[in-house]
Amino acid sequence: MLDFKSFYLLSILNRFHGERSWSAVYHLLKGKRTSQTIQDGFLFRVHYYFGTMTALSRDELLSAIKWFEAKELIKTINAEHYILTPKGCNELEVISQQYVIPTGLNGWFYGRQGKLFWSRLSLLVQALSHLSRNVRKYYPVIKDETALHWVKRFLLSGSLRKNELVDAVRTELESVCQLLSDLEADVLLQRLSGYQCYGLTLSQMSERAGRSQEEVHLLLQSGLHRMVGIVLERDDFSILKQLLEGTETIGLTASAHKTLTLLKNGLSIEEIAFRRRLKPSTIQDHIVEAAFSNPYFSIAPFVTPDEHQAIAQALAQAKTRKLSAIKTLCPDHIDYFQIRLVLAREGEQ
Amino acid sequence: MNVEKELQKRFGFPAFRPGQREVIEDVLSGRDVFAMLPTGSGKSICYLLSGYLLGGLVVIVTPLISLMQDQVQRLRMNGEKGAAALNSFLTEEERERVIRGLGSFRFLYLSPEMLRSSRLQTALKNIGVSLFVVDEAHCISQWGYEFRPEYLKLAEARRNIGQPPCLALTATADDQVRKDIITHLELTDCRLHLYSVDRPNIALCVEHWLEPKEKERRLIELVKQLEGPGIVYFSSRKMTEQMAERLKLDGILQVGFYHGDMSTEDRMLIQNQFLGDQLDVVCATNAFGMGIDKPNIRFVIHYHYPTHINAYMQEIGRAGRDGEPSLAICLVGAGDDRIAQTLIDRELPDESVVKAVISRLAGGNDPYDIQKLAMDNGASETSAQFLCDKLSCVDNQSDAATLFERVMQDVHARRSVKTAELAKVRQWLATNRCRRKTVLQFYGQQPVDRNGPCCDRCGFQLKAYYKKIGDTRRLNQGIEPWQSRLERLLPRR
């Protein structure tokens, strides 16, 4: 019987259909912010899981893969590329009756933001919990100095009085938790600390919930990402929204961000490459990355409508995400850069 | 000036613990002071209260970054806003913020590396430092078990910031180490305060168990019987988890584990649960306990003995800070000697790491890079620190081979010092004589007056430390529904 972690790893490995090596899974789960990882993330619709297992080590993943192989759940199609065997597919289906990948995960967009949000929320709730009992001495659960500073400033600068703030935070948390799954809300709240009320560690929660640590960890993140998404989209969470102050949702790598700024200023790919002392292909990577992470980003400057159509046809024919296979089905003048851009658009369907 | 009143006002303590007042008075008179005060005797009160009375900025040099952050947090918890820490783990921006705000601080904790920065030195000189505190001063001595070469540069740094009076503090230093501290810190006309490392309310006990199964069984028995809260120390991270699990199986439910592989958040949660008496027992590595001040710890059990007698004294010193009878038990098993030797080896870089780091040093020798490089090559934090101390101050002229030779020589020298120290621990574990007298002899001291039990050699009743009231086990509930949890965290008025 597979445990949750194996289920999660196997599900994600399966999403790549053997078109990427296992290290794509590794970089995805570790949250490596590179153009390659983000492109793969969107291509294979796994960007939700970006950075959701930062503690995973290479050895751990490798030994899981060896184990899957030994159990004949996966097989290699060429060096380090794996697909599920019929037995593996069957197993995955059976196990899906028992486990579900939490549906709130949105690692690429909310991973970093969620982390910061969590630090601030934990400190705020802990502070208010103590303040509401007029207790001033306690050990902050989060050690991050920047978050501590932020919460301190927030508490000093607010217009609400102490008790009003406590009520407001409780009300907002209550409403936002109603929009999460009960399980997500349970684990999130169980991890918060307050006056004579101590958050539980992952291992303690895992024991009490009768779920593995990995599952609890993913539930926590799922709840957190969902919460951040809700708070961002709606207008009725004024305090929780403030906790996101100074954080950005952009799913772009810092370098891609710079490239885009220059692009907006009207520079060509070659000019940007020259200016930034990068290879033109790297600049192309950045543009593809932008196309994937922002559905409104226009690819028209790089692909004519005719080219777009030709590539789309090739895509439909190929039924694979392998670029080389797609390329052979396209007219010769079309290059990989263009194919990737169209993939970013058509891949959605 | 009434120092007692200040103590009451600032910290809410009605009276000084032995030694504190004497040290503070000498510091206030503007002289250099060397004080050896046992763990748990409130060393920090000495410089904190002095700082309040002297005014101005107090600089505290301390070797462990985690320790300095805990200190700052504790001060803030105590309502002191003018406390800050400067160390290499801060971001550039955070460091800048501290340096720019120097004038507004009362207590500044520093790692010795930070103090090398001439920019910081100038800033400190301009502001004027009222007291220069060197915590864990034994780190300056080659003979100390925690020798840190960076400490040797402290005297120079002190001169550069205007030679403020110095207070050197340590919990444990024998004669040789004391001499080193005074010489290397260039303490002049120095007042010495040497208090006994003896903690009379802690009874000492060693038990030998040949069979590993027997030792494990005995631990479970002890944890069940003894009045908590307590800490059980292990040398391996994995074992803290396994044994916590094992104890739970035996019905000891309020048990947690703590080690360096856990996330900072999880570690803080365990620490807070323990402080809040939600956990009776924590199975931990020696990373646990530093910088937390829990007065009512009733027992400290060592499942693996430490490699240095100072470390042992520090760890058992976490028990009984409230002065109530407490217990230190060391369980010794057949394989433990080998484990201790492995620990020593892990504290020093091995040949392959030294080679790898030197070859990739490539001219730059930023301390942070060296440490990271060493750790990337599989070195432990302590051994990386060691290598970093050795390499960060070498000139770039020497070639790799010479450098390698020199570092390996140092490694061997350190290993023999450590092995000699380990021998002392083993000697103590094996002694037929009074444990207290034997351990104090290492420090050239005698036991202080006592009226409680002494040790297993002098005879004492383990029963006296058993749980007074019946088993108060709390049932382990499942996950609390979020609605009621929210109500507990932020109750309605």
Chai-1 contact restraints between the chains, C-beta under 6 A:
chainA,res_idxA,chainB,res_idxB,connection_type,confidence,min_distance_angstrom,max_distance_angstrom,comment,restraint_id
A,V125,B,L489,contact,1.0,0.0,6.0,A-B,restraint_1
A,S129,B,L489,contact,1.0,0.0,6.0,A-B,restraint_2
A,S129,B,L490,contact,1.0,0.0,6.0,A-B,restraint_3
A,K137,B,M77,contact,1.0,0.0,6.0,A-B,restraint_4
A,Y139,B,N272,contact,1.0,0.0,6.0,A-B,restraint_5
A,V141,B,M268,contact,1.0,0.0,6.0,A-B,restraint_6
A,K143,B,T264,contact,1.0,0.0,6.0,A-B,restraint_7
A,E145,B,E94,contact,1.0,0.0,6.0,A-B,restraint_8
A,V166,B,L490,contact,1.0,0.0,6.0,A-B,restraint_9
A,R170,B,L490,contact,1.0,0.0,6.0,A-B,restraint_10
A,C177,B,W482,contact,1.0,0.0,6.0,A-B,restraint_11
A,A185,B,W482,contact,1.0,0.0,6.0,A-B,restraint_12
A,D186,B,I479,contact,1.0,0.0,6.0,A-B,restraint_13
A,D186,B,W482,contact,1.0,0.0,6.0,A-B,restraint_14
A,L189,B,W482,contact,1.0,0.0,6.0,A-B,restraint_15
A,L189,B,R485,contact,1.0,0.0,6.0,A-B,restraint_16
A,L189,B,L486,contact,1.0,0.0,6.0,A-B,restraint_17
A,Q190,B,I479,contact,1.0,0.0,6.0,A-B,restraint_18
A,L192,B,L489,contact,1.0,0.0,6.0,A-B,restraint_19
A,G194,B,L489,contact,1.0,0.0,6.0,A-B,restraint_20
A,C197,B,R488,contact,1.0,0.0,6.0,A-B,restraint_21
A,C197,B,L489,contact,1.0,0.0,6.0,A-B,restraint_22
A,Y198,B,N272,contact,1.0,0.0,6.0,A-B,restraint_23
A,Y198,B,Q273,contact,1.0,0.0,6.0,A-B,restraint_24
A,Y198,B,G276,contact,1.0,0.0,6.0,A-B,restraint_25
A,Y198,B,Q278,contact,1.0,0.0,6.0,A-B,restraint_26
A,G199,B,L269,contact,1.0,0.0,6.0,A-B,restraint_27
A,T201,B,D266,contact,1.0,0.0,6.0,A-B,restraint_28
A,T201,B,L269,contact,1.0,0.0,6.0,A-B,restraint_29
A,R208,B,G478,contact,1.0,0.0,6.0,A-B,restraint_30
A,R208,B,I479,contact,1.0,0.0,6.0,A-B,restraint_31
A,A209,B,I479,contact,1.0,0.0,6.0,A-B,restraint_32
